Amino acid sequence: MNYLELSHALRKYKIHLFTLEDVKNLFSNEKAKAIKNNLARWLTRGYVSRLRRNLYEFADKEETKISDLYVANRLYGPSYVSLETALSFYSIIPDIAAGVTSVTTGPTRTFRNKYGAFFYRTCRKKAFTGYRIIASEGSRIYIADKEKALVDFLYYRLRSGSYIDFDEERFNKKILRAIHWKKALKYAKVFNNKTLIVLKECKEYTLC
C-alpha cells in the first residue's frame, strides 16, 4: 500500500477522516506495523495531518466540505450529535455557534481543532439510544432524533443545576407540538423522574 492507493481507497468510500482501523479494513493484507510506519512517515512529510490520537485526514484533501457533525462523530466515539446542536439542526431552537454537542458512553470530553469546538457529555449505556443516521454533505451522521435531543437537553440542563425557562430557550412550539411525545416520555423515563416531570411541563408549554 502506498500513499496514492490509500488516498484513492478512502475517497472512494468517502472516508474523510480515518483511523488505523479504517486502513486495516481496506488493506487487510498489510501488517499493522507497516501501516503505522507509513502514517508516521506521511505525517512527517506533511501528506497527512492528525486531529487527535489515531484520527487523520489528508493534508492535500480535495475541496470537499466536511460537516462538523461528521467530525464530531469521528473525533470521539461512540457518540451521537444531540443537545443544542441537534435542537438547532431541527430548528427547535435558533441557530447557535457554540460548537457541536454530543452524547457518549465514554468520559466527558472537550476537543478544539480547526473545525471548531466539540463537547461530549457522558451517559449510561441504557440511555445511549434514540439516534439515527442521516446524510449530511456526503457523510453519514449519527444524530439524536427530535425527541431524544429534547430529552437529552432537559436532562443535562437539570443535571447542571440550571432552571429551565422555556420562553428563554426560545423553543419552537409549532415543531414541538408535532413531535412523538409518547416516545419522548419513554426516553425521559430512562434518565430519572425529574427529567420526566420537566418534559411533561414542556409539553404543556407547547399548548399555551
C-alpha positions as CSV (number, residue, x, y, z in Angstrom):
1,M,0.0,0.0,0.0
2,N,1.4,3.4,-1.0
3,Y,0.0,6.9,-0.4
4,L,-1.9,7.1,-3.6
5,E,-3.6,3.7,-3.1
6,L,-4.7,4.8,0.4
7,S,-5.9,8.1,-0.9
8,H,-7.9,6.5,-3.7
9,A,-9.5,3.9,-1.4
10,L,-10.5,6.3,1.3
11,R,-12.0,8.8,-1.1
12,K,-13.8,6.0,-2.9
13,Y,-15.7,5.1,0.3
14,K,-16.0,8.8,1.3
15,I,-13.9,8.3,4.5
16,H,-12.8,11.9,5.0
17,L,-11.2,11.3,8.4
18,F,-9.6,7.9,9.0
19,T,-8.1,5.7,11.7
20,L,-5.6,2.9,11.7
21,E,-8.5,0.5,11.9
22,D,-10.0,2.0,8.7
23,V,-6.8,1.5,6.8
24,K,-6.6,-2.1,8.1
25,N,-10.1,-2.8,6.9
26,L,-9.3,-1.5,3.4
27,F,-5.9,-3.2,3.2
28,S,-6.3,-6.4,5.2
29,N,-3.1,-7.9,3.7
30,E,-1.0,-5.1,5.2
31,K,0.7,-5.6,8.6
32,A,-0.3,-3.1,11.3
33,K,3.3,-2.2,11.9
34,A,3.8,-1.3,8.2
35,I,0.7,0.9,8.2
36,K,1.8,2.7,11.4
37,N,5.3,3.3,9.9
38,N,3.7,4.7,6.7
39,L,1.4,7.0,8.6
40,A,4.3,8.3,10.7
41,R,6.3,8.9,7.6
42,W,3.5,10.7,5.8
43,L,2.8,12.8,8.9
44,T,6.5,13.9,8.9
45,R,6.3,14.8,5.2
46,G,3.0,16.7,5.6
47,Y,1.0,14.4,3.4
48,V,-1.5,13.7,6.2
49,S,-2.4,15.7,9.4
50,R,-3.6,14.4,12.8
51,L,-6.7,15.8,14.5
52,R,-6.2,13.7,17.6
53,R,-4.5,10.4,18.5
54,N,-5.4,7.8,15.8
55,L,-7.5,10.2,13.7
56,Y,-6.1,11.5,10.5
57,E,-7.0,13.4,7.3
58,F,-5.3,14.2,4.1
59,A,-3.3,17.5,4.1
60,D,-4.0,17.9,0.4
61,K,-7.6,16.9,0.6
62,E,-9.9,17.7,-2.3
63,E,-12.2,20.7,-2.0
64,T,-14.8,18.7,-0.2
65,K,-16.7,20.4,2.6
66,I,-16.5,18.2,5.7
67,S,-19.5,18.5,8.0
68,D,-18.6,19.4,11.6
69,L,-21.3,16.9,12.6
70,Y,-19.3,14.2,10.8
71,V,-16.1,15.4,12.6
72,A,-17.9,15.2,15.9
73,N,-18.8,11.5,15.2
74,R,-15.3,10.6,14.2
75,L,-13.5,12.6,16.8
76,Y,-14.7,10.7,19.8
77,G,-16.9,7.7,20.0
78,P,-19.2,6.0,20.4
79,S,-21.2,9.2,20.2
80,Y,-24.1,10.9,18.5
81,V,-24.8,14.6,18.0
82,S,-27.5,15.8,20.4
83,L,-28.4,18.6,22.8
84,E,-28.2,22.2,21.5
85,T,-26.7,21.2,18.2
86,A,-29.4,18.7,17.3
87,L,-32.2,21.0,18.5
88,S,-30.8,23.7,16.3
89,F,-30.5,21.2,13.4
90,Y,-34.2,20.5,13.7
91,S,-35.0,24.3,14.2
92,I,-36.4,23.6,17.6
93,I,-34.1,26.4,18.9
94,P,-32.5,29.2,16.9
95,D,-29.1,28.7,15.3
96,I,-26.1,28.7,17.7
97,A,-22.4,28.8,17.1
98,A,-21.0,27.5,20.4
99,G,-19.6,24.2,18.9
100,V,-21.0,20.8,18.4
101,T,-22.6,19.0,21.4
102,S,-22.8,15.2,21.5
103,V,-23.6,12.4,23.9
104,T,-21.2,9.5,24.5
105,T,-20.9,6.4,26.8
106,G,-17.3,7.5,27.3
107,P,-16.0,10.1,29.8
108,T,-17.0,13.7,29.3
109,R,-14.5,15.4,27.0
110,T,-13.9,18.7,25.1
111,F,-11.9,19.0,21.9
112,R,-10.9,22.0,19.9
113,N,-9.3,21.9,16.4
114,K,-9.5,23.8,13.1
115,Y,-13.1,22.5,12.6
116,G,-14.3,24.1,15.9
117,A,-15.2,23.1,19.4
118,F,-16.7,19.7,20.3
119,F,-18.3,18.9,23.6
120,Y,-19.2,15.4,24.7
121,R,-21.5,14.6,27.7
122,T,-21.4,11.2,29.2
123,C,-24.4,9.0,29.7
124,R,-25.2,5.5,31.0
125,K,-25.3,2.8,28.3
126,K,-29.1,2.3,28.6
127,A,-29.6,6.0,27.8
128,F,-27.4,5.8,24.7
129,T,-30.3,5.4,22.4
130,G,-32.7,7.4,20.3
131,Y,-30.3,8.4,17.5
132,R,-30.5,7.8,13.7
133,I,-28.3,8.0,10.7
134,I,-28.7,10.9,8.2
135,A,-26.8,12.1,5.2
136,S,-25.1,15.5,5.5
137,E,-22.8,16.9,2.9
138,G,-22.0,13.5,1.6
139,S,-21.3,11.9,5.0
140,R,-23.2,9.6,7.3
141,I,-24.1,11.3,10.6
142,Y,-25.3,9.8,13.9
143,I,-27.7,12.3,15.4
144,A,-30.4,12.2,18.0
145,D,-34.0,12.2,16.8
146,K,-36.0,15.2,17.8
147,E,-37.5,13.6,20.9
148,K,-34.2,12.3,22.2
149,A,-32.4,15.6,21.5
150,L,-35.0,17.4,23.6
151,V,-34.8,14.9,26.5
152,D,-31.0,14.9,26.5
153,F,-31.1,18.7,26.6
154,L,-33.5,18.8,29.5
155,Y,-31.6,16.1,31.4
156,Y,-28.2,17.7,31.2
157,R,-29.5,21.2,31.9
158,L,-31.2,19.9,35.1
159,R,-28.1,17.9,35.9
160,S,-26.1,21.1,35.9
161,G,-28.5,22.6,38.4
162,S,-29.9,25.2,36.0
163,Y,-33.5,26.3,36.0
164,I,-35.2,25.8,32.6
165,D,-37.2,28.7,31.2
166,F,-38.9,27.5,28.0
167,D,-39.5,31.1,26.8
168,E,-35.9,32.0,27.4
169,E,-34.8,28.9,25.4
170,R,-37.0,30.1,22.6
171,F,-38.3,26.7,21.8
172,N,-40.3,26.5,18.5
173,K,-43.7,25.5,19.8
174,K,-45.0,24.5,16.4
175,I,-42.3,22.0,15.8
176,L,-42.5,20.6,19.4
177,R,-46.3,20.1,19.1
178,A,-45.6,17.7,16.2
179,I,-43.0,15.5,17.9
180,H,-43.8,12.0,19.1
181,W,-44.4,12.8,22.8
182,K,-45.0,9.1,23.8
183,K,-41.5,8.3,22.5
184,A,-40.1,11.4,24.3
185,L,-41.7,10.3,27.6
186,K,-40.2,6.9,27.2
187,Y,-36.7,8.4,26.7
188,A,-37.2,10.6,29.8
189,K,-38.0,7.6,32.0
190,V,-34.6,6.1,31.1
191,F,-33.0,9.1,32.9
192,N,-35.0,10.0,36.0
193,N,-38.3,11.2,37.4
194,K,-37.2,14.8,37.4
195,T,-36.5,14.8,33.7
196,L,-39.9,13.2,33.1
197,I,-41.7,15.9,35.1
198,V,-39.9,18.7,33.3
199,L,-40.6,17.1,29.9
200,K,-44.3,17.0,30.8
201,E,-44.1,20.7,31.7
202,C,-42.5,21.3,28.3
203,K,-45.4,19.5,26.6
204,E,-47.9,21.7,28.4
205,Y,-45.9,24.8,27.4
206,T,-46.3,23.9,23.7
207,L,-50.0,24.0,24.1
208,C,-50.1,27.6,25.5
